[in-house]
Amino acid sequence: MRRPVLVLLLAYAAFASAPGAAFATGGVEVTRELHLAWVGDIAFSSDQGLPSGGVAGALDPVRRFLTGDVVTGNLEGTLATGGRSKCPGGSGGDCFAFRAPPSYARGLRHAGFGLMNVANNHADDYGVTGQAQTAAALRGAGIGYTGRPGQVTMRVVNGVRVAFLGFAPYPWASPLLDIPAAARMVHEATAHADLVVVMMHQGAEGADRTHVPHGSETAFGEDRGNARAFAHAVVDAGAGLVLGSGPHVIRGIELYHHRMIAYSLGNFAGPNTLGLGGALSLSAVLRVHLTSTGEVLGGRWVPLRLERPGVPRYDPSHLSARLVRRLSAEDFGSHRLPMSATGVIGADPAVARR
């Protein structure tokens, strides 16, 4: 049975009548363009300790990089005051439940975010109440979200109809482990959108998990999916861009059928919640210039480093750019995304040599 589309943040009548991404002018087809920015895991927790100055204190130093037609990230945890914690004895040890004040949604909006992925393992930390309050907080702040079961979230950007879908290996998210079902969702979304953007929360976790393996991965006894197989299947089904999170470390970027798959950007903001040190502290803002069909025109990998207690700061050493460049070459060879040592993204392979 097909999963229903539960949320359309723009009514179908509104986007169906919007101008298409490609249109004819005197017999010449013109393709429209857009800029998207993506970051990795974001986790705030009142129990673990909120950052000094709130969201602004944590993110204002990198706010200048959070620009684009759509700025999005992976929201780990809840923005709520109610709900029952999944950790019977409270957070700590081997169990962590993240819950921050609903007002943090306004802080995220102020930082530049317009859409969040909520398909991840911490989205249900405080049950259905936590999920409902998180959704209300995001809506109240003017932030869209995607990742609930069957959810397709629409945006019209520069006349381009963009569909966002989020997947994770949990019942409160769209199905990452059922690859044929995920592919059907993406294919159905292409009927209403010029560009389909898929967000996937997957993979094993840890400082030694920077490579994208062939086959499935596990973490804490859970099946965390087969990232390569999933990403390739959704591109084959019509996705123009795939953005990953989950391993808490940076992973390489692949060009598959000329479509970008960014397997993981690591942690973006995790004050007192996410691990630090070595590869766990390396991060980035991935800014991409795309056509309405998903062709990469250029972009920038903005290198960041997490400083204690887990807040992002610009890294002039470009360490994360050099890391993602190396991982992309080792894991994907000639199918890597061309990128310079300072994070400049370009379609010309010569860029990767600079």
C-alpha positions as CSV (number, residue, x, y, z in Angstrom):
1,M,0.0,0.0,0.0
2,R,1.4,3.4,-0.9
3,R,2.2,5.8,1.9
4,P,0.0,8.9,1.9
5,V,1.5,12.4,1.4
6,L,0.9,13.9,4.9
7,V,2.2,17.4,4.5
8,L,2.4,19.8,1.6
9,L,3.6,23.1,2.9
10,L,2.4,24.8,-0.2
11,A,-1.0,23.7,-1.5
12,Y,-1.0,21.8,-4.7
13,A,-3.0,24.5,-6.5
14,A,-0.4,27.1,-5.7
15,F,2.6,25.2,-7.0
16,A,1.0,23.4,-9.9
17,S,0.2,26.8,-11.5
18,A,3.7,28.2,-10.9
19,P,5.9,28.6,-13.9
20,G,8.1,25.6,-14.7
21,A,11.8,25.5,-14.2
22,A,12.4,25.2,-17.9
23,F,10.5,27.3,-20.4
24,A,10.7,28.3,-24.0
25,T,11.7,31.7,-25.3
26,G,11.8,32.1,-29.0
27,G,12.4,28.3,-29.3
28,V,15.3,28.4,-26.8
29,E,14.8,26.5,-23.6
30,V,15.9,28.4,-20.5
31,T,16.8,26.5,-17.3
32,R,16.4,28.2,-14.0
33,E,18.9,28.1,-11.2
34,L,18.9,28.1,-7.4
35,H,21.3,28.1,-4.4
36,L,20.9,25.7,-1.5
37,A,22.9,25.4,1.7
38,W,23.1,22.2,3.8
39,V,24.7,21.5,7.2
40,G,24.9,18.4,9.3
41,D,23.6,17.4,12.7
42,I,22.1,20.1,15.1
43,A,21.3,19.0,18.7
44,F,20.4,21.2,21.6
45,S,19.4,19.9,25.0
46,S,18.2,21.6,28.2
47,D,19.2,18.6,30.2
48,Q,22.7,18.4,28.8
49,G,23.3,22.2,29.0
50,L,22.2,24.9,26.6
51,P,24.9,27.1,25.0
52,S,25.7,30.5,26.4
53,G,23.6,33.1,24.6
54,G,21.2,30.5,23.2
55,V,21.1,29.8,19.4
56,A,22.5,33.2,18.7
57,G,25.5,32.6,20.9
58,A,26.2,29.3,19.2
59,L,25.5,30.2,15.6
60,D,25.9,34.0,15.0
61,P,29.7,33.7,14.3
62,V,28.9,31.5,11.3
63,R,25.6,33.1,10.3
64,R,27.1,34.9,7.3
65,F,27.6,31.4,5.7
66,L,24.0,30.3,6.2
67,T,22.6,32.0,3.0
68,G,20.9,30.7,-0.1
69,D,17.4,30.3,-1.6
70,V,16.9,27.4,0.9
71,V,19.1,26.8,4.0
72,T,18.6,23.5,5.6
73,G,20.1,21.0,8.2
74,N,19.3,17.9,10.2
75,L,17.5,18.7,13.5
76,E,18.5,16.0,16.0
77,G,16.1,16.0,18.9
78,T,13.0,18.0,19.8
79,L,11.9,21.6,20.4
80,A,9.4,20.9,23.1
81,T,8.4,21.2,26.8
82,G,6.3,18.0,27.1
83,G,6.4,14.4,26.2
84,R,7.9,11.3,27.9
85,S,11.7,10.8,27.5
86,K,12.8,7.6,25.8
87,C,15.4,7.3,28.6
88,P,13.7,5.8,31.7
89,G,16.4,7.1,34.0
90,G,17.1,10.3,32.2
91,S,19.8,11.2,29.6
92,G,23.2,9.8,30.3
93,G,25.2,6.5,30.0
94,D,24.0,4.8,26.9
95,C,20.8,6.7,26.4
96,F,20.4,10.3,25.3
97,A,17.2,12.2,24.7
98,F,17.4,15.8,23.4
99,R,14.8,18.4,24.1
100,A,15.4,22.2,23.8
101,P,12.9,25.1,24.3
102,P,10.5,25.7,21.5
103,S,11.8,29.2,21.3
104,Y,15.0,27.8,19.8
105,A,13.0,27.5,16.5
106,R,13.0,31.3,16.3
107,G,16.7,31.3,16.9
108,L,17.3,28.9,14.1
109,R,15.1,31.0,11.8
110,H,17.1,34.1,12.7
111,A,20.3,32.2,11.9
112,G,19.1,31.6,8.4
113,F,17.4,28.2,8.4
114,G,14.2,27.8,6.3
115,L,13.8,24.0,6.4
116,M,14.8,21.1,8.6
117,N,15.1,17.4,8.2
118,V,13.4,15.6,11.1
119,A,14.0,12.1,9.8
120,N,16.5,10.8,12.4
121,N,16.9,8.7,15.5
122,H,16.4,11.6,18.0
123,A,13.2,13.0,16.5
124,D,11.1,10.7,18.7
125,D,13.1,11.3,21.9
126,Y,9.9,12.6,23.6
127,G,7.3,10.6,21.7
128,V,4.4,11.9,19.7
129,T,4.0,14.9,22.0
130,G,7.6,16.0,21.4
131,Q,7.2,15.5,17.7
132,A,3.9,17.6,17.7
133,Q,5.4,20.4,19.7
134,T,8.5,20.4,17.5
135,A,6.4,20.7,14.4
136,A,4.4,23.5,15.9
137,A,7.5,25.4,17.0
138,L,9.1,25.1,13.5
139,R,5.9,26.2,11.8
140,G,5.5,29.1,14.2
141,A,9.0,30.3,13.4
142,G,8.4,30.0,9.7
143,I,10.6,27.0,9.2
144,G,9.4,24.1,7.1
145,Y,10.3,20.5,7.8
146,T,10.3,17.1,6.1
147,G,10.9,13.5,7.1
148,R,7.7,12.3,8.6
149,P,6.2,9.1,7.1
150,G,5.1,9.8,3.5
151,Q,5.9,13.5,3.8
152,V,6.7,15.6,0.8
153,T,7.4,19.3,1.5
154,M,7.2,21.7,-1.4
155,R,8.9,25.0,-2.0
156,V,8.8,27.3,-5.0
157,V,12.2,28.9,-5.4
158,N,12.9,31.3,-8.3
159,G,10.0,29.6,-10.1
160,V,11.5,26.2,-9.5
161,R,9.2,23.7,-7.8
162,V,11.3,21.9,-5.3
163,A,10.2,18.8,-3.3
164,F,12.1,17.9,-0.1
165,L,11.8,14.3,1.3
166,G,13.6,12.9,4.4
167,F,14.3,9.3,5.1
168,A,15.6,7.4,8.2
169,P,15.5,3.7,9.4
170,Y,12.7,4.4,12.0
171,P,8.9,4.1,12.0
172,W,8.4,7.8,12.6
173,A,10.3,8.7,9.3
174,S,9.9,7.9,5.7
175,P,11.5,4.5,4.9
176,L,15.2,4.4,4.4
177,L,15.4,0.6,4.7
178,D,12.7,-0.1,2.2
179,I,14.5,1.2,-0.9
180,P,11.8,0.3,-3.4
181,A,9.2,2.2,-1.4
182,A,11.6,5.2,-1.1
183,A,12.2,5.2,-4.8
184,R,8.4,5.1,-5.4
185,M,8.0,8.2,-3.2
186,V,10.7,10.1,-5.1
187,H,9.3,9.1,-8.4
188,E,5.8,10.3,-7.4
189,A,7.3,13.6,-6.2
190,T,8.8,14.2,-9.6
191,A,5.3,14.5,-11.1
192,H,4.8,17.7,-9.1
193,A,8.3,19.1,-8.8
194,D,11.1,20.2,-11.1
195,L,13.7,19.3,-8.5
196,V,13.5,16.6,-5.8
197,V,15.9,16.9,-2.9
198,V,16.3,13.8,-0.7
199,M,17.7,13.9,2.8
200,M,18.9,10.6,4.3
201,H,19.9,9.9,7.9
202,Q,22.0,6.7,7.8
203,G,25.3,5.0,8.5
204,A,27.4,3.8,11.3
205,E,28.7,6.4,13.8
206,G,32.1,7.3,15.1
207,A,35.4,9.0,14.4
208,D,36.6,6.0,12.3
209,R,33.5,5.9,10.1
210,T,34.6,8.5,7.5
211,H,34.5,6.1,4.5
212,V,31.2,5.1,2.7
213,P,31.2,1.3,2.6
214,H,29.6,-1.0,0.2
215,G,26.7,-2.7,1.8
216,S,24.7,-2.1,4.9
217,E,25.9,-0.5,8.2
218,T,24.8,-1.0,11.8
219,A,25.1,1.1,14.9
220,F,24.0,0.3,18.5
221,G,22.4,-2.9,17.2
222,E,20.3,-1.0,14.6
223,D,20.3,-1.5,10.8
224,R,21.4,1.9,9.5
225,G,20.9,1.2,5.9
226,N,23.0,0.8,2.7
227,A,23.8,4.4,1.9
228,R,25.2,3.8,-1.6
229,A,22.3,1.6,-2.7
230,F,19.7,4.0,-1.2
231,A,21.3,7.1,-2.7
232,H,21.8,5.6,-6.2
233,A,18.2,4.2,-6.2
234,V,16.6,7.6,-5.4
235,V,18.7,9.3,-8.0
236,D,17.6,6.7,-10.5
237,A,14.0,7.4,-9.5
238,G,14.5,11.1,-10.2
239,A,16.1,12.9,-7.3
240,G,18.4,15.7,-8.3
241,L,20.3,16.1,-5.0
242,V,20.9,13.8,-2.0
243,L,22.1,15.2,1.3
244,G,23.2,12.9,4.1
245,S,23.7,13.0,7.9
246,G,24.1,10.4,10.6
247,P,27.7,9.2,11.0
248,H,28.7,12.4,13.0
249,V,31.8,12.7,10.8
250,I,32.4,14.0,7.3
251,R,32.1,11.6,4.4
252,G,32.9,12.0,0.7
253,I,30.8,13.5,-2.1
254,E,29.9,11.5,-5.1
255,L,28.6,12.6,-8.6
256,Y,26.3,9.8,-9.7
257,H,24.7,10.3,-13.1
258,H,25.9,14.0,-12.7
259,R,23.9,14.4,-9.5
260,M,25.5,15.2,-6.2
261,I,25.3,12.9,-3.2
262,A,26.8,14.4,-0.1
263,Y,27.0,11.4,2.3
264,S,27.6,13.3,5.5
265,L,28.7,16.8,6.7
266,G,29.3,15.6,10.3
267,N,28.1,17.7,13.2
268,F,27.1,21.3,12.8
269,A,26.1,22.3,16.3
270,G,26.0,20.0,19.4
271,P,26.7,22.0,22.5
272,N,27.1,19.4,25.3
273,T,25.3,16.8,23.2
274,L,27.6,15.6,20.4
275,G,31.1,14.2,20.6
276,L,34.1,16.4,19.9
277,G,37.8,15.8,19.0
278,G,39.6,14.8,15.8
279,A,37.3,14.0,12.9
280,L,34.2,14.6,15.2
281,S,35.0,18.3,15.4
282,L,35.3,18.8,11.6
283,S,32.3,20.3,9.9
284,A,31.1,22.5,7.0
285,V,28.4,24.4,5.3
286,L,27.8,23.0,1.8
287,R,26.7,25.8,-0.5
288,V,25.6,24.5,-3.9
289,H,24.6,26.3,-7.1
290,L,22.3,24.1,-9.1
291,T,20.1,24.1,-12.2
292,S,16.5,23.1,-11.8
293,T,17.4,19.6,-13.0
294,G,20.1,19.1,-10.4
295,E,23.2,19.8,-12.5
296,V,25.9,21.3,-10.3
297,L,27.1,24.6,-11.6
298,G,29.4,25.4,-8.7
299,G,29.5,26.1,-5.0
300,R,31.6,26.2,-1.9
301,W,32.5,23.9,1.0
302,V,32.8,26.4,3.9
303,P,35.2,24.7,6.4
304,L,34.2,24.8,10.1
305,R,35.5,23.3,13.3
306,L,33.5,22.7,16.4
307,E,34.8,24.3,19.5
308,R,33.8,23.5,23.0
309,P,31.1,23.0,24.1
310,G,30.3,22.1,20.5
311,V,29.7,25.2,18.6
312,P,30.8,25.9,14.9
313,R,33.4,28.4,14.0
314,Y,35.1,29.1,10.7
315,D,38.3,27.2,10.1
316,P,40.8,29.2,8.0
317,S,43.1,26.1,7.8
318,H,40.4,24.5,5.5
319,L,41.1,21.1,7.2
320,S,37.6,19.8,6.6
321,A,37.8,20.8,2.9
322,R,41.0,18.8,2.5
323,L,39.4,15.8,4.3
324,V,36.3,15.7,2.2
325,R,38.4,16.1,-1.0
326,R,40.6,13.1,0.0
327,L,37.6,11.0,1.0
328,S,35.8,11.7,-2.2
329,A,38.8,10.6,-4.2
330,E,39.4,7.5,-2.2
331,D,35.7,6.4,-2.2
332,F,34.5,7.5,-5.6
333,G,37.5,8.0,-7.8
334,S,36.6,9.6,-11.1
335,H,33.0,10.0,-9.8
336,R,34.0,12.3,-7.0
337,L,32.7,15.9,-6.9
338,P,35.4,18.3,-8.2
339,M,36.6,20.5,-5.4
340,S,39.7,22.6,-4.7
341,A,41.8,22.3,-1.5
342,T,40.1,25.4,-0.3
343,G,36.6,24.1,-0.9
344,V,35.7,25.7,-4.3
345,I,33.3,23.4,-6.2
346,G,33.3,23.5,-9.9
347,A,32.2,21.3,-12.9
348,D,35.7,21.6,-14.4
349,P,37.8,18.6,-13.0
350,A,40.9,20.9,-13.2
351,V,39.4,22.7,-10.1
352,A,40.2,19.6,-8.0
353,R,43.9,20.0,-8.8
354,R,44.1,23.5,-7.4
